[in-house]
Amino acid sequence: MILDLKNIHIGKLICERVTEKGFDSFRICKFLKCTDLEWKSIQSQKSLDTDIVLRLSTLLEYDFFRVYSQHLILYAPQANAHYNNIANKKSSLPYYRKNIYTKEMVDFVLEQVENGIKTKSQIIEEYRIPKTTLYKWISKYNHLKKEE
């Protein structure tokens, strides 16, 4: 399954992970302290309460929040954009760098280029990935594919 980072449906992702792990609904309902009907509702929802996502991330041994982080890296405006600055005001919240690309994100971007879904220039413009970074990924991962 190709992960659609633009339209995240957390219920479907959780359902897929439950299937991969081979868990039955009884175990999950017991862990979440919910009924079978509530569990079915959770699986059908596009968005969920963060407490439920956190608990399921723990049970299913998968960081579902990372999916949202990857969405932000690809689609959120850059922090240094002038329209997004409020006089460089310091925040009490932790600062996370935006330019950290995970293997899944690199695969997602390269798959779009390889399958002709997007051109290199579209990737650079839409996701604001530096041109040199994209070309390094293409060179590196094409080289790795040839070795396999």
N, C-alpha and C positions, 0 to 999 in steps of 0.2 A: 504494500500500500504506500502510495506517495502521500506524504504529510502536506496538507494544504495549510501553510503558515499564515495565509491571508484570512481564511475563514476557519477558525478553530472551533471544533465541536468536541468539547471535553468529555461529554458522555460517551461518544463513540470511541474516543481514544481509550478511555477507561475500560469500556467493554472489550475492546481489542486486546488490551493488556491482560484482562481477566482470562480471556480465552487462551492467550499465550502461556500464562502461568498454570492453567488448568484448575482454577479455583471454582468451587460451586457456590451458588447463591447463599446457601445456608451459612457457610464460613464467613462470607462477607457481611451478611445481615447480623451475624453474631458480633463481629468486630465493630461494625458501625452502630450497633444497637438500634436497628431499624427493622421494619417489616419487609416482606418480599415485594409488596406493592410499592413501598418507598424506594427500594433498591431499583426496581424497574423504572421508576420515575427519574432517579439519578442518572441512569444510563441514557435516558431519552433527552436530557437537558443539554442545551448548547453551552450554558454557563452554570457554575456551581459555587456555593459558599466556599471560601478558602479553607475553612476548617475541614470540610469533607475532602477537598482536594489534598490537603496535607495528610490526613489520615490514610487516604487511599494510596498516596505516594509512598507512605511508610509500608503499608501492607503489601503493595504490589512491587515494591523495590524499584520504583521508577519516578524520576523527578518530573511531574507533569507541569510544574511551574516553568521549567526550562523551555517548554514549547512557547509559552507566552514571552519569555525573555528573547527567544529567537525571533518572534514576531516583531518585538520592539527594535531589535537590531536591524532588521530588514526594512521596516515600514515607518518607524518613528522619525520625526525630523531630527536633524543633527543638533546637538546641544549648542554648537557655536553659531547657529543661524540667528541673525539679528532679531527676527520677529519672536524668537523664543527666549531672549534674555530679559531679565528684570534687573538691570544694573549689577550683574554678577553677584547677586546676593548669596551669601553663604547659607547652607542648609544644615540643619541638625541631623538630617538623614545621612546614612552612609553613601559614599560616592562610588558608583560602578562605572568602569570604562565601557564605552559603547562598542568599541572596535575589537571585541573578542569574538572570533568566529569559531563555532563548534564544527566538528567533523560532519554532523548531520546538515548543518547549514551550507558547508562547502559542497557536499554531495547534492543538496537541493539546487544550488545555483548552477553547478556544472551539469547536472541532469537537464536543466532548462536550456542550456546552451547546446548540449549534445543532441537533444531531441528537437531542436529548432523552435522551441516554444518562445524563446527570447533571443535576441541578438546580443552580442557582447556589449554593444553601446547601450542597449536597453537595460541590461543588468547594471551597468555602471551608473546610468542615470537614475533608474528607479530605486535601486537599493543603496546607492551612494557608496559603492565599493570602489576603492581606488583602482584605476586602470592597471597599475603595476601589480597589485594584489591579485586581481582576476587572472592576469596573464601568468603569474607565478603558480597559481592553483592549476591552471590548464596544463602548464608545462610539467609540474610535479606529478599530478595525478594521471596524466597521459603516459608519463614515463613509468609510473607504477603499474598501470594496466598492461603495458607492453612486457614488463618483467613477469607478470603472472601468466 
